[in-house]
Amino acid sequence: MLESTKSEKMKLVNELLEYRLENKLSLQALSKKVGVHYVTLHQWFTGKRKPNMIQTYHIRKFLEENQR
């Protein structure tokens, strides 16, 4: 599924935030793993921005690869 609604994108961002908290990662460490600037992550986590389609795809892929 390549298309995402705003709520699906925010759910994905929340999963990414949960991953960050569970693994005790800084914004900078997580941004390197995901491949975006740490400011971009901060903006996602605060709701100022939402990931675009390409970023959403890579977040999904990252979370799937790093599931327990």
N, CA, C, O and CB atoms as a CASP TS submission, in Angstrom:
PFRMAT TS
TARGET T0000
AUTHOR 0000-0000-0000
METHOD Language model
MODEL 1
PARENT N/A
ATOM      1  N   MET     1       0.852  -1.184   0.000  1.00  0.00           N
ATOM      2  CA  MET     1       0.000   0.000   0.000  1.00  0.00           C
ATOM      3  C   MET     1       0.892   1.240   0.000  1.00  0.00           C
ATOM      4  O   MET     1       1.587   1.509   0.980  1.00  0.00           O
ATOM      5  CB  MET     1      -0.966   0.002   1.231  1.00  0.00           C
ATOM      6  N   LEU     2       0.871   1.976  -1.077  1.00  0.00           N
ATOM      7  CA  LEU     2       1.724   3.148  -1.176  1.00  0.00           C
ATOM      8  C   LEU     2       1.026   4.418  -0.732  1.00  0.00           C
ATOM      9  O   LEU     2       1.682   5.353  -0.273  1.00  0.00           O
ATOM     10  CB  LEU     2       2.209   3.308  -2.579  1.00  0.00           C
ATOM     11  N   GLU     3      -0.283   4.469  -0.859  1.00  0.00           N
ATOM     12  CA  GLU     3      -0.998   5.675  -0.445  1.00  0.00           C
ATOM     13  C   GLU     3      -1.247   5.646   1.055  1.00  0.00           C
ATOM     14  O   GLU     3      -1.518   4.598   1.640  1.00  0.00           O
ATOM     15  CB  GLU     3      -2.330   5.811  -1.209  1.00  0.00           C
ATOM     16  N   SER     4      -1.149   6.820   1.661  1.00  0.00           N
ATOM     17  CA  SER     4      -1.378   6.922   3.102  1.00  0.00           C
ATOM     18  C   SER     4      -2.226   8.136   3.403  1.00  0.00           C
ATOM     19  O   SER     4      -2.045   9.204   2.819  1.00  0.00           O
ATOM     20  CB  SER     4      -0.047   6.995   3.869  1.00  0.00           C
ATOM     21  N   THR     5      -3.152   7.956   4.323  1.00  0.00           N
ATOM     22  CA  THR     5      -3.922   9.097   4.784  1.00  0.00           C
ATOM     23  C   THR     5      -3.104   9.820   5.848  1.00  0.00           C
ATOM     24  O   THR     5      -2.099   9.298   6.329  1.00  0.00           O
ATOM     25  CB  THR     5      -5.315   8.657   5.339  1.00  0.00           C
ATOM     26  N   LYS     6      -3.534  11.010   6.207  1.00  0.00           N
ATOM     27  CA  LYS     6      -2.827  11.772   7.239  1.00  0.00           C
ATOM     28  C   LYS     6      -2.788  11.011   8.552  1.00  0.00           C
ATOM     29  O   LYS     6      -1.770  11.006   9.244  1.00  0.00           O
ATOM     30  CB  LYS     6      -3.487  13.133   7.447  1.00  0.00           C
ATOM     31  N   SER     7      -3.903  10.365   8.896  1.00  0.00           N
ATOM     32  CA  SER     7      -3.941   9.634  10.164  1.00  0.00           C
ATOM     33  C   SER     7      -3.013   8.421  10.131  1.00  0.00           C
ATOM     34  O   SER     7      -2.404   8.084  11.146  1.00  0.00           O
ATOM     35  CB  SER     7      -5.375   9.189  10.481  1.00  0.00           C
ATOM     36  N   GLU     8      -2.898   7.757   8.971  1.00  0.00           N
ATOM     37  CA  GLU     8      -1.983   6.627   8.851  1.00  0.00           C
ATOM     38  C   GLU     8      -0.531   7.090   8.971  1.00  0.00           C
ATOM     39  O   GLU     8       0.297   6.407   9.573  1.00  0.00           O
ATOM     40  CB  GLU     8      -2.203   5.902   7.515  1.00  0.00           C
ATOM     41  N   LYS     9      -0.230   8.249   8.395  1.00  0.00           N
ATOM     42  CA  LYS     9       1.125   8.800   8.497  1.00  0.00           C
ATOM     43  C   LYS     9       1.455   9.137   9.940  1.00  0.00           C
ATOM     44  O   LYS     9       2.564   8.877  10.406  1.00  0.00           O
ATOM     45  CB  LYS     9       1.273  10.049   7.614  1.00  0.00           C
ATOM     46  N   MET    10       0.499   9.714  10.645  1.00  0.00           N
ATOM     47  CA  MET    10       0.757  10.073  12.041  1.00  0.00           C
ATOM     48  C   MET    10       0.880   8.822  12.906  1.00  0.00           C
ATOM     49  O   MET    10       1.652   8.812  13.865  1.00  0.00           O
ATOM     50  CB  MET    10      -0.362  10.982  12.581  1.00  0.00           C
ATOM     51  N   LYS    11       0.135   7.774  12.582  1.00  0.00           N
ATOM     52  CA  LYS    11       0.267   6.510  13.308  1.00  0.00           C
ATOM     53  C   LYS    11       1.669   5.950  13.108  1.00  0.00           C
ATOM     54  O   LYS    11       2.286   5.448  14.048  1.00  0.00           O
ATOM     55  CB  LYS    11      -0.800   5.488  12.839  1.00  0.00           C
ATOM     56  N   LEU    12       2.164   6.038  11.890  1.00  0.00           N
ATOM     57  CA  LEU    12       3.501   5.570  11.575  1.00  0.00           C
ATOM     58  C   LEU    12       4.556   6.388  12.317  1.00  0.00           C
ATOM     59  O   LEU    12       5.529   5.831  12.827  1.00  0.00           O
ATOM     60  CB  LEU    12       3.743   5.636  10.070  1.00  0.00           C
ATOM     61  N   VAL    13       4.368   7.697  12.380  1.00  0.00           N
ATOM     62  CA  VAL    13       5.284   8.572  13.122  1.00  0.00           C
ATOM     63  C   VAL    13       5.248   8.209  14.602  1.00  0.00           C
ATOM     64  O   VAL    13       6.288   8.207  15.260  1.00  0.00           O
ATOM     65  CB  VAL    13       4.912  10.072  12.917  1.00  0.00           C
ATOM     66  N   ASN    14       4.074   7.904  15.133  1.00  0.00           N
ATOM     67  CA  ASN    14       3.965   7.494  16.538  1.00  0.00           C
ATOM     68  C   ASN    14       4.691   6.179  16.791  1.00  0.00           C
ATOM     69  O   ASN    14       5.307   6.002  17.842  1.00  0.00           O
ATOM     70  CB  ASN    14       2.494   7.360  16.942  1.00  0.00           C
ATOM     71  N   GLU    15       4.623   5.259  15.835  1.00  0.00           N
ATOM     72  CA  GLU    15       5.362   4.002  15.959  1.00  0.00           C
ATOM     73  C   GLU    15       6.866   4.264  15.959  1.00  0.00           C
ATOM     74  O   GLU    15       7.617   3.623  16.694  1.00  0.00           O
ATOM     75  CB  GLU    15       4.988   3.039  14.816  1.00  0.00           C
ATOM     76  N   LEU    16       7.292   5.206  15.133  1.00  0.00           N
ATOM     77  CA  LEU    16       8.709   5.574  15.073  1.00  0.00           C
ATOM     78  C   LEU    16       9.149   6.213  16.391  1.00  0.00           C
ATOM     79  O   LEU    16      10.242   5.935  16.884  1.00  0.00           O
ATOM     80  CB  LEU    16       8.970   6.542  13.893  1.00  0.00           C
ATOM     81  N   LEU    17       8.310   7.055  16.950  1.00  0.00           N
ATOM     82  CA  LEU    17       8.607   7.672  18.246  1.00  0.00           C
ATOM     83  C   LEU    17       8.684   6.605  19.336  1.00  0.00           C
ATOM     84  O   LEU    17       9.566   6.652  20.193  1.00  0.00           O
ATOM     85  CB  LEU    17       7.536   8.729  18.605  1.00  0.00           C
ATOM     86  N   GLU    18       7.775   5.657  19.304  1.00  0.00           N
ATOM     87  CA  GLU    18       7.804   4.563  20.278  1.00  0.00           C
ATOM     88  C   GLU    18       9.101   3.756  20.134  1.00  0.00           C
ATOM     89  O   GLU    18       9.714   3.380  21.133  1.00  0.00           O
ATOM     90  CB  GLU    18       6.569   3.640  20.095  1.00  0.00           C
ATOM     91  N   TYR    19       9.509   3.498  18.909  1.00  0.00           N
ATOM     92  CA  TYR    19      10.775   2.792  18.659  1.00  0.00           C
ATOM     93  C   TYR    19      11.938   3.571  19.267  1.00  0.00           C
ATOM     94  O   TYR    19      12.823   2.998  19.903  1.00  0.00           O
ATOM     95  CB  TYR    19      11.001   2.588  17.136  1.00  0.00           C
ATOM     96  N   ARG    20      11.919   4.890  19.058  1.00  0.00           N
ATOM     97  CA  ARG    20      12.984   5.746  19.606  1.00  0.00           C
ATOM     98  C   ARG    20      13.035   5.644  21.130  1.00  0.00           C
ATOM     99  O   ARG    20      14.110   5.491  21.709  1.00  0.00           O
ATOM    100  CB  ARG    20      12.769   7.216  19.182  1.00  0.00           C
ATOM    101  N   LEU    21      11.890   5.728  21.766  1.00  0.00           N
ATOM    102  CA  LEU    21      11.840   5.688  23.223  1.00  0.00           C
ATOM    103  C   LEU    21      12.251   4.322  23.764  1.00  0.00           C
ATOM    104  O   LEU    21      12.995   4.236  24.740  1.00  0.00           O
ATOM    105  CB  LEU    21      10.441   6.039  23.710  1.00  0.00           C
ATOM    106  N   GLU    22      11.769   3.257  23.132  1.00  0.00           N
ATOM    107  CA  GLU    22      12.106   1.909  23.587  1.00  0.00           C
ATOM    108  C   GLU    22      13.596   1.613  23.466  1.00  0.00           C
ATOM    109  O   GLU    22      14.162   0.876  24.273  1.00  0.00           O
ATOM    110  CB  GLU    22      11.317   0.884  22.798  1.00  0.00           C
ATOM    111  N   ASN    23      14.224   2.196  22.447  1.00  0.00           N
ATOM    112  CA  ASN    23      15.636   1.927  22.194  1.00  0.00           C
ATOM    113  C   ASN    23      16.564   3.024  22.710  1.00  0.00           C
ATOM    114  O   ASN    23      17.771   2.994  22.470  1.00  0.00           O
ATOM    115  CB  ASN    23      15.855   1.741  20.723  1.00  0.00           C
ATOM    116  N   LYS    24      15.984   3.997  23.423  1.00  0.00           N
ATOM    117  CA  LYS    24      16.743   5.085  24.044  1.00  0.00           C
ATOM    118  C   LYS    24      17.668   5.794  23.049  1.00  0.00           C
ATOM    119  O   LYS    24      18.854   5.998  23.308  1.00  0.00           O
ATOM    120  CB  LYS    24      17.561   4.546  25.208  1.00  0.00           C
ATOM    121  N   LEU    25      17.087   6.159  21.909  1.00  0.00           N
ATOM    122  CA  LEU    25      17.855   6.819  20.855  1.00  0.00           C
ATOM    123  C   LEU    25      17.620   8.325  20.867  1.00  0.00           C
ATOM    124  O   LEU    25      16.506   8.786  21.117  1.00  0.00           O
ATOM    125  CB  LEU    25      17.489   6.241  19.484  1.00  0.00           C
ATOM    126  N   SER    26      18.662   9.075  20.600  1.00  0.00           N
ATOM    127  CA  SER    26      18.510  10.517  20.425  1.00  0.00           C
ATOM    128  C   SER    26      17.879  10.770  19.055  1.00  0.00           C
ATOM    129  O   SER    26      17.828   9.880  18.207  1.00  0.00           O
ATOM    130  CB  SER    26      19.890  11.254  20.557  1.00  0.00           C
ATOM    131  N   LEU    27      17.407  11.979  18.859  1.00  0.00           N
ATOM    132  CA  LEU    27      16.872  12.339  17.539  1.00  0.00           C
ATOM    133  C   LEU    27      17.940  12.152  16.468  1.00  0.00           C
ATOM    134  O   LEU    27      17.660  11.665  15.373  1.00  0.00           O
ATOM    135  CB  LEU    27      16.359  13.801  17.534  1.00  0.00           C
ATOM    136  N   GLN    28      19.167  12.545  16.800  1.00  0.00           N
ATOM    137  CA  GLN    28      20.253  12.444  15.823  1.00  0.00           C
ATOM    138  C   GLN    28      20.556  10.993  15.472  1.00  0.00           C
ATOM    139  O   GLN    28      20.772  10.674  14.302  1.00  0.00           O
ATOM    140  CB  GLN    28      21.511  13.120  16.358  1.00  0.00           C
ATOM    141  N   ALA    29      20.574  10.114  16.464  1.00  0.00           N
ATOM    142  CA  ALA    29      20.857   8.702  16.200  1.00  0.00           C
ATOM    143  C   ALA    29      19.754   8.080  15.346  1.00  0.00           C
ATOM    144  O   ALA    29      20.038   7.353  14.394  1.00  0.00           O
ATOM    145  CB  ALA    29      21.007   7.925  17.521  1.00  0.00           C
ATOM    146  N   LEU    30      18.500   8.364  15.685  1.00  0.00           N
ATOM    147  CA  LEU    30      17.391   7.821  14.912  1.00  0.00           C
ATOM    148  C   LEU    30      17.363   8.409  13.505  1.00  0.00           C
ATOM    149  O   LEU    30      17.064   7.700  12.544  1.00  0.00           O
ATOM    150  CB  LEU    30      16.066   8.091  15.622  1.00  0.00           C
ATOM    151  N   SER    31      17.668   9.685  13.378  1.00  0.00           N
ATOM    152  CA  SER    31      17.641  10.313  12.048  1.00  0.00           C
ATOM    153  C   SER    31      18.657   9.649  11.114  1.00  0.00           C
ATOM    154  O   SER    31      18.393   9.501   9.921  1.00  0.00           O
ATOM    155  CB  SER    31      17.931  11.830  12.159  1.00  0.00           C
ATOM    156  N   LYS    32      19.814   9.250  11.647  1.00  0.00           N
ATOM    157  CA  LYS    32      20.809   8.553  10.822  1.00  0.00           C
ATOM    158  C   LYS    32      20.279   7.202  10.376  1.00  0.00           C
ATOM    159  O   LYS    32      20.501   6.798   9.235  1.00  0.00           O
ATOM    160  CB  LYS    32      22.129   8.375  11.593  1.00  0.00           C
ATOM    161  N   LYS    33      19.585   6.501  11.254  1.00  0.00           N
ATOM    162  CA  LYS    33      19.041   5.182  10.923  1.00  0.00           C
ATOM    163  C   LYS    33      17.933   5.282   9.872  1.00  0.00           C
ATOM    164  O   LYS    33      17.826   4.433   8.987  1.00  0.00           O
ATOM    165  CB  LYS    33      18.504   4.498  12.186  1.00  0.00           C
ATOM    166  N   VAL    34      17.109   6.333   9.982  1.00  0.00           N
ATOM    167  CA  VAL    34      15.971   6.492   9.071  1.00  0.00           C
ATOM    168  C   VAL    34      16.379   7.199   7.777  1.00  0.00           C
ATOM    169  O   VAL    34      15.752   7.003   6.736  1.00  0.00           O
ATOM    170  CB  VAL    34      14.847   7.274   9.760  1.00  0.00           C
ATOM    171  N   GLY    35      17.430   8.019   7.843  1.00  0.00           N
ATOM    172  CA  GLY    35      17.914   8.703   6.648  1.00  0.00           C
ATOM    173  C   GLY    35      17.297  10.062   6.409  1.00  0.00           C
ATOM    174  O   GLY    35      17.165  10.498   5.265  1.00  0.00           O
ATOM    175  N   VAL    36      16.914  10.742   7.493  1.00  0.00           N
ATOM    176  CA  VAL    36      16.404  12.109   7.385  1.00  0.00           C
ATOM    177  C   VAL    36      17.135  12.987   8.398  1.00  0.00           C
ATOM    178  O   VAL    36      17.778  12.476   9.314  1.00  0.00           O
ATOM    179  CB  VAL    36      14.858  12.156   7.620  1.00  0.00           C
ATOM    180  N   HIS    37      17.040  14.272   8.238  1.00  0.00           N
ATOM    181  CA  HIS    37      17.667  15.211   9.166  1.00  0.00           C
ATOM    182  C   HIS    37      16.934  15.168  10.506  1.00  0.00           C
ATOM    183  O   HIS    37      15.721  14.960  10.547  1.00  0.00           O
ATOM    184  CB  HIS    37      17.662  16.654   8.584  1.00  0.00           C
ATOM    185  N   TYR    38      17.662  15.363  11.591  1.00  0.00           N
ATOM    186  CA  TYR    38      17.030  15.285  12.915  1.00  0.00           C
ATOM    187  C   TYR    38      15.965  16.358  13.112  1.00  0.00           C
ATOM    188  O   TYR    38      15.017  16.148  13.868  1.00  0.00           O
ATOM    189  CB  TYR    38      18.084  15.410  14.003  1.00  0.00           C
ATOM    190  N   VAL    39      16.101  17.488  12.456  1.00  0.00           N
ATOM    191  CA  VAL    39      15.077  18.537  12.553  1.00  0.00           C
ATOM    192  C   VAL    39      13.768  18.043  11.919  1.00  0.00           C
ATOM    193  O   VAL    39      12.679  18.341  12.409  1.00  0.00           O
ATOM    194  CB  VAL    39      15.563  19.853  11.854  1.00  0.00           C
ATOM    195  N   THR    40      13.895  17.290  10.834  1.00  0.00           N
ATOM    196  CA  THR    40      12.709  16.722  10.184  1.00  0.00           C
ATOM    197  C   THR    40      11.993  15.777  11.136  1.00  0.00           C
ATOM    198  O   THR    40      10.767  15.822  11.244  1.00  0.00           O
ATOM    199  CB  THR    40      13.097  15.981   8.885  1.00  0.00           C
ATOM    200  N   LEU    41      12.742  14.917  11.830  1.00  0.00           N
ATOM    201  CA  LEU    41      12.126  14.030  12.820  1.00  0.00           C
ATOM    202  C   LEU    41      11.406  14.825  13.895  1.00  0.00           C
ATOM    203  O   LEU    41      10.276  14.504  14.264  1.00  0.00           O
ATOM    204  CB  LEU    41      13.179  13.124  13.457  1.00  0.00           C
ATOM    205  N   HIS    42      12.058  15.853  14.391  1.00  0.00           N
ATOM    206  CA  HIS    42      11.448  16.681  15.436  1.00  0.00           C
ATOM    207  C   HIS    42      10.131  17.278  14.941  1.00  0.00           C
ATOM    208  O   HIS    42       9.143  17.313  15.675  1.00  0.00           O
ATOM    209  CB  HIS    42      12.416  17.805  15.873  1.00  0.00           C
ATOM    210  N   GLN    43      10.124  17.739  13.714  1.00  0.00           N
ATOM    211  CA  GLN    43       8.906  18.323  13.160  1.00  0.00           C
ATOM    212  C   GLN    43       7.809  17.275  12.992  1.00  0.00           C
ATOM    213  O   GLN    43       6.630  17.581  13.170  1.00  0.00           O
ATOM    214  CB  GLN    43       9.203  18.987  11.818  1.00  0.00           C
ATOM    215  N   TRP    44       8.182  16.051  12.653  1.00  0.00           N
ATOM    216  CA  TRP    44       7.182  14.979  12.575  1.00  0.00           C
ATOM    217  C   TRP    44       6.612  14.701  13.957  1.00  0.00           C
ATOM    218  O   TRP    44       5.398  14.587  14.125  1.00  0.00           O
ATOM    219  CB  TRP    44       7.798  13.689  11.978  1.00  0.00           C
ATOM    220  N   PHE    45       7.504  14.591  14.955  1.00  0.00           N
ATOM    221  CA  PHE    45       7.072  14.237  16.300  1.00  0.00           C
ATOM    222  C   PHE    45       6.220  15.325  16.944  1.00  0.00           C
ATOM    223  O   PHE    45       5.365  15.027  17.779  1.00  0.00           O
ATOM    224  CB  PHE    45       8.273  13.954  17.165  1.00  0.00           C
ATOM    225  N   THR    46       6.443  16.581  16.567  1.00  0.00           N
ATOM    226  CA  THR    46       5.642  17.675  17.126  1.00  0.00           C
ATOM    227  C   THR    46       4.413  17.992  16.281  1.00  0.00           C
ATOM    228  O   THR    46       3.603  18.838  16.661  1.00  0.00           O
ATOM    229  CB  THR    46       6.493  18.920  17.264  1.00  0.00           C
ATOM    230  N   GLY    47       4.266  17.320  15.134  1.00  0.00           N
ATOM    231  CA  GLY    47       3.094  17.521  14.283  1.00  0.00           C
ATOM    232  C   GLY    47       3.189  18.715  13.348  1.00  0.00           C
ATOM    233  O   GLY    47       2.204  19.069  12.700  1.00  0.00           O
ATOM    234  N   LYS    48       4.354  19.338  13.265  1.00  0.00           N
ATOM    235  CA  LYS    48       4.506  20.490  12.372  1.00  0.00           C
ATOM    236  C   LYS    48       4.578  20.065  10.909  1.00  0.00           C
ATOM    237  O   LYS    48       4.194  20.820  10.016  1.00  0.00           O
ATOM    238  CB  LYS    48       5.757  21.281  12.742  1.00  0.00           C
ATOM    239  N   ARG    49       5.070  18.854  10.671  1.00  0.00           N
ATOM    240  CA  ARG    49       5.157  18.313   9.316  1.00  0.00           C
ATOM    241  C   ARG    49       4.765  16.850   9.353  1.00  0.00           C
ATOM    242  O   ARG    49       4.723  16.218  10.409  1.00  0.00           O
ATOM    243  CB  ARG    49       6.585  18.488   8.724  1.00  0.00           C
ATOM    244  N   LYS    50       4.478  16.329   8.167  1.00  0.00           N
ATOM    245  CA  LYS    50       4.181  14.913   8.005  1.00  0.00           C
ATOM    246  C   LYS    50       5.129  14.366   6.947  1.00  0.00           C
ATOM    247  O   LYS    50       5.516  15.090   6.030  1.00  0.00           O
ATOM    248  CB  LYS    50       2.678  14.678   7.608  1.00  0.00           C
ATOM    249  N   PRO    51       5.507  13.103   7.061  1.00  0.00           N
ATOM    250  CA  PRO    51       6.389  12.526   6.049  1.00  0.00           C
ATOM    251  C   PRO    51       5.706  12.445   4.687  1.00  0.00           C
ATOM    252  O   PRO    51       4.500  12.216   4.595  1.00  0.00           O
ATOM    253  CB  PRO    51       6.850  11.140   6.482  1.00  0.00           C
ATOM    254  N   ASN    52       6.503  12.638   3.626  1.00  0.00           N
ATOM    255  CA  ASN    52       5.952  12.505   2.280  1.00  0.00           C
ATOM    256  C   ASN    52       5.871  11.025   1.910  1.00  0.00           C
ATOM    257  O   ASN    52       6.191  10.168   2.734  1.00  0.00           O
ATOM    258  CB  ASN    52       6.816  13.286   1.246  1.00  0.00           C
ATOM    259  N   MET    53       5.456  10.718   0.706  1.00  0.00           N
ATOM    260  CA  MET    53       5.225   9.335   0.305  1.00  0.00           C
ATOM    261  C   MET    53       6.523   8.511   0.361  1.00  0.00           C
ATOM    262  O   MET    53       6.502   7.375   0.833  1.00  0.00           O
ATOM    263  CB  MET    53       4.631   9.290  -1.111  1.00  0.00           C
ATOM    264  N   ILE    54       7.616   9.050  -0.097  1.00  0.00           N
ATOM    265  CA  ILE    54       8.886   8.333  -0.084  1.00  0.00           C
ATOM    266  C   ILE    54       9.343   8.104   1.351  1.00  0.00           C
ATOM    267  O   ILE    54       9.762   6.999   1.698  1.00  0.00           O
ATOM    268  CB  ILE    54       9.958   9.107  -0.873  1.00  0.00           C
ATOM    269  N   GLN    55       9.268   9.123   2.176  1.00  0.00           N
ATOM    270  CA  GLN    55       9.659   8.988   3.575  1.00  0.00           C
ATOM    271  C   GLN    55       8.776   7.969   4.288  1.00  0.00           C
ATOM    272  O   GLN    55       9.269   7.170   5.084  1.00  0.00           O
ATOM    273  CB  GLN    55       9.583  10.344   4.286  1.00  0.00           C
ATOM    274  N   THR    56       7.484   7.992   4.008  1.00  0.00           N
ATOM    275  CA  THR    56       6.551   7.047   4.612  1.00  0.00           C
ATOM    276  C   THR    56       6.932   5.621   4.257  1.00  0.00           C
ATOM    277  O   THR    56       6.918   4.738   5.115  1.00  0.00           O
ATOM    278  CB  THR    56       5.117   7.339   4.162  1.00  0.00           C
ATOM    279  N   TYR    57       7.269   5.397   3.004  1.00  0.00           N
ATOM    280  CA  TYR    57       7.694   4.072   2.552  1.00  0.00           C
ATOM    281  C   TYR    57       8.915   3.609   3.331  1.00  0.00           C
ATOM    282  O   TYR    57       8.957   2.474   3.805  1.00  0.00           O
ATOM    283  CB  TYR    57       7.998   4.083   1.046  1.00  0.00           C
ATOM    284  N   HIS    58       9.911   4.481   3.467  1.00  0.00           N
ATOM    285  CA  HIS    58      11.151   4.105   4.139  1.00  0.00           C
ATOM    286  C   HIS    58      10.970   3.946   5.652  1.00  0.00           C
ATOM    287  O   HIS    58      11.654   3.130   6.271  1.00  0.00           O
ATOM    288  CB  HIS    58      12.222   5.140   3.858  1.00  0.00           C
ATOM    289  N   ILE    59      10.067   4.709   6.247  1.00  0.00           N
ATOM    290  CA  ILE    59       9.768   4.522   7.675  1.00  0.00           C
ATOM    291  C   ILE    59       9.145   3.143   7.877  1.00  0.00           C
ATOM    292  O   ILE    59       9.541   2.406   8.779  1.00  0.00           O
ATOM    293  CB  ILE    59       8.810   5.644   8.206  1.00  0.00           C
ATOM    294  N   ARG    60       8.172   2.796   7.037  1.00  0.00           N
ATOM    295  CA  ARG    60       7.534   1.476   7.135  1.00  0.00           C
ATOM    296  C   ARG    60       8.574   0.368   7.024  1.00  0.00           C
ATOM    297  O   ARG    60       8.602  -0.569   7.822  1.00  0.00           O
ATOM    298  CB  ARG    60       6.461   1.306   6.038  1.00  0.00           C
ATOM    299  N   LYS    61       9.428   0.504   6.010  1.00  0.00           N
ATOM    300  CA  LYS    61      10.461  -0.504   5.767  1.00  0.00           C
ATOM    301  C   LYS    61      11.403  -0.607   6.972  1.00  0.00           C
ATOM    302  O   LYS    61      11.741  -1.708   7.407  1.00  0.00           O
ATOM    303  CB  LYS    61      11.260  -0.161   4.487  1.00  0.00           C
ATOM    304  N   PHE    62      11.821   0.535   7.505  1.00  0.00           N
ATOM    305  CA  PHE    62      12.708   0.555   8.668  1.00  0.00           C
ATOM    306  C   PHE    62      12.057  -0.133   9.862  1.00  0.00           C
ATOM    307  O   PHE    62      12.684  -0.961  10.522  1.00  0.00           O
ATOM    308  CB  PHE    62      13.083   1.996   9.031  1.00  0.00           C
ATOM    309  N   LEU    63      10.808   0.207  10.138  1.00  0.00           N
ATOM    310  CA  LEU    63      10.116  -0.387  11.288  1.00  0.00           C
ATOM    311  C   LEU    63       9.906  -1.885  11.107  1.00  0.00           C
ATOM    312  O   LEU    63      10.033  -2.646  12.066  1.00  0.00           O
ATOM    313  CB  LEU    63       8.769   0.301  11.509  1.00  0.00           C
ATOM    314  N   GLU    64       9.586  -2.321   9.886  1.00  0.00           N
ATOM    315  CA  GLU    64       9.416  -3.745   9.641  1.00  0.00           C
ATOM    316  C   GLU    64      10.724  -4.501   9.863  1.00  0.00           C
ATOM    317  O   GLU    64      10.722  -5.589  10.438  1.00  0.00           O
ATOM    318  CB  GLU    64       8.905  -3.979   8.221  1.00  0.00           C
ATOM    319  N   GLU    65      11.840  -3.929   9.408  1.00  0.00           N
ATOM    320  CA  GLU    65      13.146  -4.570   9.557  1.00  0.00           C
ATOM    321  C   GLU    65      13.635  -4.583  10.982  1.00  0.00           C
ATOM    322  O   GLU    65      14.458  -5.423  11.347  1.00  0.00           O
ATOM    323  CB  GLU    65      14.156  -3.884   8.698  1.00  0.00           C
ATOM    324  N   ASN    66      13.140  -3.659  11.803  1.00  0.00           N
ATOM    325  CA  ASN    66      13.636  -3.528  13.165  1.00  0.00           C
ATOM    326  C   ASN    66      12.629  -3.932  14.228  1.00  0.00           C
ATOM    327  O   ASN    66      12.767  -3.565  15.395  1.00  0.00           O
ATOM    328  CB  ASN    66      14.061  -2.129  13.403  1.00  0.00           C
ATOM    329  N   GLN    67      11.616  -4.687  13.824  1.00  0.00           N
ATOM    330  CA  GLN    67      10.659  -5.209  14.792  1.00  0.00           C
ATOM    331  C   GLN    67      11.334  -6.275  15.647  1.00  0.00           C
ATOM    332  O   GLN    67      12.300  -6.911  15.225  1.00  0.00           O
ATOM    333  CB  GLN    67       9.410  -5.787  14.081  1.00  0.00           C
ATOM    334  N   ARG    68      10.818  -6.454  16.830  1.00  0.00           N
ATOM    335  CA  ARG    68      11.398  -7.456  17.746  1.00  0.00           C
ATOM    336  C   ARG    68      11.238  -8.848  17.233  1.00  0.00           C
ATOM    337  O   ARG    68      11.669  -9.799  17.883  1.00  0.00           O
ATOM    338  CB  ARG    68      10.770  -7.361  19.108  1.00  0.00           C
TER
END
